[in-house]
Amino acid sequence: MIDVIGQIGVDPGTGWGTSPTSTENATLRRKSSIFDGDVNPYDAFDPSIEWNGFAQDTFSGLGTHSVAAPVPFPPRYSCWVAGWWGWSALEGGG
């Protein structure tokens, strides 16, 4: 599963969400802050969480997805603390 729109087993009636961010008679475009799709087909679906809504048949931006720059992870520091066995145990005793 790569991405889910809706919720398996739930009948939304005419559509999920409210205008303009609705699955009925609207154009949905993924928000730039979303990097991954919704892979859980059973969780509640609210299109306004991951999508921006536009008037029906809005074709501007078709085929593009602007992505906000992700917050960088803090730098990884590595250090080794010698255990009770000392360096020689790690280096093969030689």
C-alpha angles and dihedrals in degrees: 000000000000103000137355129204110192131002124283112243095018124108107207093193106225096358147310120280133008131278128317092015097049136121089230120083095337141104115240123202122185114251115250090236092063115092101167134039127241105269097178108090092188103053122100112276122222110166093202090070096066104010141062116216127223136174116291114279095018102160101174110118093020110165095016134097120187112207125203114234108266120240105259118244114247112265114271116240122195127193132164122225114199112239125213090280094063131209097307093066090057096042096048098260095282 
